[in-house]
Amino acid sequence: MFRYTLWRLGVFAGCLGVVWGLVYLGVFPRGFGESNGMWIVLLALVISAPISFVVLRGVRDRASVQIVERVDRMKANLDANRSQEDETVDAAQPAAQPTSHPQGQTS
């Protein structure tokens, strides 16, 4: 997962550099007044998202497999702990013995 995040940030940084250069050269329009920096960042985000979706598919798939394995391991540990607790509680309780009631009397 950490590797995917680093790759994603790298793709964004690359897009940010390219967009900044293209705005500086006048290929892309500049933002209004002080909003030029925000415009460049937003444009880089919009461009980097589909690039990351396509280019980082393999890295994302490997990260999702690792997450699924970790979740499955945690579920197995929880189930093991739960069954251990059930066994301990069952062992601590004495066996239930049926009580006999004289006829005609109900409890």
Order of alpha helices (4+ residues) and beta strands (2+ residues): alpha-alpha-alpha
